[in-house]
Amino acid sequence: MLGRFFALLLKDPLTSGAALVTLGSATALATAWGFELIGGFKPCPLCLIQRNPYYAGLVLGILALIFTRIEKLRWVSVLALLGATGGFLYGGGVGFYQAGAEWELWLGPNDCAAGGSMELGSAANMLQSLATTKVVSCSVAQFRIFGLSFAGLNVIYATAMSIIAVCGLVLPRKR
């Protein structure tokens, strides 16, 4: 069964790569939003930057899927997957930087903190906002899975997404 699955993927690697980039990007975004909305983890500015390649990957993957069906325009799919690969590498690089700052291997950004918006209508409202605002630092891991923070996990995921996209580009189509 696994052999048939891989045979199907390798029949047209460009189409498979586009589909996997689309699905992988949607999965990454759903996971990030799930941890934020359901788990209560607030993203820092670097975390939000690391989501951008997946938004772009979703759009570029869909674009690539559309153009793989038109033989004369398959080159558009190649460009879309190249763009997605560049985005994933960039996002992985930002994740690497953030993970290094979390492990105190180097300094993180000085101005990297996010919080809720403050209501400045009165002194009482401002004090209440200060009491309930949660500041999220880019240099402190909120959660670790197998010793890796969200940023560290993103490095692995973004690398895998880059490899998938490149495989879609370089593997030959079986006729």
N, C-alpha and C positions, 0 to 999 in steps of 0.2 A: 504494500500500500504506500509506504514511504517512497519507494522507487517510482511509482506512478506519479506521485505528487511532484517529485523533482523532475521527472520527464516532462510533465506539463509546464513547470516553471521554465525549463530550458528550451521548450519549443519556440518561444518568442521572448527572450530575456528582456528586451526593451519594454514590452507590454507588462511583463511580470514585475520588472523593476519599478515601473510607474505605479502599478497597483500596490506594491508593497510600500513604496514611499508614501502614497496616499493613506493607506491603512496605518502605517507606522506613525505618521504625523498626527492623524486623528487620535490614535491610541495615546500618544505622548500628551497631547492637549487635554484629552479626557482625564487622564491620570493627574495632570497638574491641577486642573480645575476641580477634580474630585478631592484631592488633598486640601485644596483651599476652601471649597464650599462645604464639604462634608466633614473633613478632618479638622478644619479650623486653623490650618497653617497659612499664615499670611506671607506672601512672597516679598522678598526684598527687591530693590531695583535691578540687581544683577540677575535674579531669578526671572524677572519679567523679560529681560533682554534675551535670556536663554530660550524663552518660548517663541520668540519671533521666527527663528528658522523653521519651526514646525508649522506656524501659520503659513509661511511662504511655501513650505514643502507640501502642504495640503493643496494649495492652489496650483503649484507647479506640477504636482503629481496628477491632478485632475486634467490639467492642460496636456500633459504628456500622454495620458490615457486617450484623450480625444484624438490627438494627432498620430498615434500609432496606427490607427485604423485607416488613415489616408496615406497610401504608399508614397506619393510624391512629397508629402509634408512630414515624413517621419523625422526629418532633421530638426523640426521644432521640438519634438519629444526629446531628442538628444540634448538640445540647448536647455530645455526645462530641467532635465535630470542633472545636467552639469551645474546649473544654478542652484538646485536643491543640495547637491553635494557640497558646493561652496558654503551654503548657509549652514549645513550641519557641521562642517568643519569649524566655522566661525563660532557657532553655539557651543560646540565641544571645547573650543579654546577659552571661551568666557567661563565655562564650567570648570576647566582646569585651573584657571586663575582664581576663581572663587574657592574651590576646594583647597588650593594651596594656602590661601588666606585663612581658611577655617582651621587648617592644621598648623597655622602660624609659621609656615615656611617662608612667607613674605607678607608684607603689609597689604591689607585690603584698602579699598578706596576710603578716603576720609569722610566723604559726604554720603555714604551709603546707608541710609536708614529710611524706612517707610512706616507710615502710620496712617490712622484714619484722619479725616478732615476735622478741623476744629471749628466750633461755632464760637464766634467772638462777640456775640450780641451783648453779653453782660459778663461781669467778673465771675459770677456763680457758674454760668455756662462754660466759661473758659476753664475754671478749676475742675468742673465735672469732666470736660473733654480731656484735660491733662491726666486725670485719674483713670480714665477708661481707655486712653489711647495706648496701643501696643506698638512699640518701636521695634522694628526688625532689622537687625544688623546683617550685613553681607558677610561678616567675618566670623559669625557664630552659627554653627549648624543647629537647626531646630530639631532635627530628627536624623537618626542613622539607621540604615538597614545593612546588615552584614559589615558594619564598620564604615560604610560609605554614606555621605550626606546626599541630599538631593542633587547638589552640584556634581559630586563624584559619580553618582548614578547617571547623570546626564552625559558626562564624558563618555562613558561606556555605550550608552544608547545612541548618542550622536555619531560615534565612531562606527557602530553597527549600521546605522542608517546610511552613512557615507559609503560603506562597503557594499551594501545592497544596491545603492544607486549606481556605483561604478560597475558592479557586476552586470547590471542591466545595460550598461553602455558598451562593455567590452566583450561580453560573451557572444559568440556567433549564433545567429538564428538558424534553427534546424528546419529545413524545408520538407 
